[in-house]
Amino acid sequence: MTIIVYNSKTGSSEKYAHLISERTGLDCYSVKDEYPRDEDIVFIGWLRRYTIVGMSKIDVSKVKAACAVGCDNVDFFNRKEVESCNGYSAETFYLRGWIVPEKLNFIERFILKMVSKKILREAGEHADMTLIDAMTKGGDFFDEAFIDPVVEFLKG
Ligand SMILES: Cc1cc2nc3c(=O)[nH]c(=O)nc-3n(C[C@H](O)[C@H](O)[C@H](O)COP(=O)(O)O)c2cc1C
């Protein structure tokens, strides 16, 4: 059997986890819950640089698929770095989530502000202003369509 295990800071990874659970029939658990330890895992967690936060708490040898939930554009997702940084070997998917500054602590908001300034400095007039705004004021890139390939992989 396969189960879904998620770790979410502001809710978007949790929402994706429940949607994937609904569409596949797989049981869904928070990484903070008790979950069956002998099952294969689809891990869903928020992205911080190359880390899928919360993945270090699970047995990565059980990972059948990983979903990294981030705010950045899909094209900038570095699948290879994420796989090696988190120490698993399995299918990886990227899903875009939301940013809710009110649910972040001071340091997390500060990091996002610094990163948005760096993007602005480097990309200049080509910077994605929707993303820059989202990183400082909040924004929502959640889209259920992101889970279609995940569901296809799990049902296939
Ligand atoms: C401190 C911090 C660092 C982040 N770093 C990244 C990143 O490197 N790449 C990215 O795409 N998103 C990054 N994000 C955005 C989150 O991954 C994104 O908001 C995600 O949707 C949060 O998922 P959640 O709603 O399940 O907590 C970062 C957010 C925070 C607070």
Ligand as a Chemical Component Dictionary entry (heavy atoms), coordinates in Angstrom:
data_LIG
# 
_chem_comp.id                   LIG 
_chem_comp.type                 NON-POLYMER 
_chem_comp.pdbx_formal_charge   0 
_chem_comp.three_letter_code    LIG 
# 
loop_
_chem_comp_atom.comp_id 
_chem_comp_atom.atom_id 
_chem_comp_atom.alt_atom_id 
_chem_comp_atom.type_symbol 
_chem_comp_atom.charge 
_chem_comp_atom.model_Cartn_x 
_chem_comp_atom.model_Cartn_y 
_chem_comp_atom.model_Cartn_z 
_chem_comp_atom.pdbx_ordinal 
LIG C1  C1  C 0 11.609 31.072 4.452  1  
LIG C2  C2  C 0 10.943 30.660 3.171  2  
LIG C3  C3  C 0 11.708 30.210 2.112  3  
LIG C4  C4  C 0 11.104 29.831 0.910  4  
LIG N1  N1  N 0 11.875 29.398 -0.117 5  
LIG C5  C5  C 0 11.298 29.050 -1.282 6  
LIG C6  C6  C 0 12.093 28.595 -2.372 7  
LIG O1  O1  O 0 13.315 28.478 -2.297 8  
LIG N2  N2  N 0 11.466 28.308 -3.545 9  
LIG C7  C7  C 0 10.102 28.394 -3.689 10 
LIG O2  O2  O 0 9.587  28.128 -4.770 11 
LIG N3  N3  N 0 9.313  28.786 -2.657 12 
LIG C8  C8  C 0 9.888  29.122 -1.467 13 
LIG N4  N4  N 0 9.105  29.524 -0.416 14 
LIG C9  C9  C 0 7.649  29.615 -0.597 15 
LIG C10 C10 C 0 6.875  28.419 -0.008 16 
LIG O3  O3  O 0 7.457  27.202 -0.362 17 
LIG C11 C11 C 0 5.444  28.507 -0.530 18 
LIG O4  O4  O 0 4.843  29.643 0.026  19 
LIG C12 C12 C 0 4.594  27.263 -0.228 20 
LIG O5  O5  O 0 3.406  27.383 -0.961 21 
LIG C13 C13 C 0 4.252  27.097 1.224  22 
LIG O6  O6  O 0 3.564  25.875 1.393  23 
LIG P1  P1  P 0 2.508  25.673 2.581  24 
LIG O7  O7  O 0 1.327  26.580 2.282  25 
LIG O8  O8  O 0 2.145  24.243 2.543  26 
LIG O9  O9  O 0 3.196  26.052 3.850  27 
LIG C14 C14 C 0 9.689  29.909 0.783  28 
LIG C15 C15 C 0 8.918  30.344 1.864  29 
LIG C16 C16 C 0 9.522  30.712 3.043  30 
LIG C17 C17 C 0 8.661  31.176 4.190  31 
# 
loop_
_chem_comp_bond.comp_id 
_chem_comp_bond.atom_id_1 
_chem_comp_bond.atom_id_2 
_chem_comp_bond.value_order 
_chem_comp_bond.pdbx_ordinal 
LIG C1  C2  SING 1  
LIG C2  C3  SING 2  
LIG C2  C16 DOUB 3  
LIG C3  C4  DOUB 4  
LIG C4  N1  SING 5  
LIG C4  C14 SING 6  
LIG N1  C5  DOUB 7  
LIG C5  C6  SING 8  
LIG C5  C8  SING 9  
LIG C6  O1  DOUB 10 
LIG C6  N2  SING 11 
LIG N2  C7  SING 12 
LIG C7  O2  DOUB 13 
LIG C7  N3  SING 14 
LIG N3  C8  DOUB 15 
LIG C8  N4  SING 16 
LIG N4  C9  SING 17 
LIG N4  C14 SING 18 
LIG C9  C10 SING 19 
LIG C10 O3  SING 20 
LIG C10 C11 SING 21 
LIG C11 O4  SING 22 
LIG C11 C12 SING 23 
LIG C12 O5  SING 24 
LIG C12 C13 SING 25 
LIG C13 O6  SING 26 
LIG O6  P1  SING 27 
LIG P1  O7  DOUB 28 
LIG P1  O8  SING 29 
LIG P1  O9  SING 30 
LIG C14 C15 DOUB 31 
LIG C15 C16 SING 32 
LIG C16 C17 SING 33 
# 
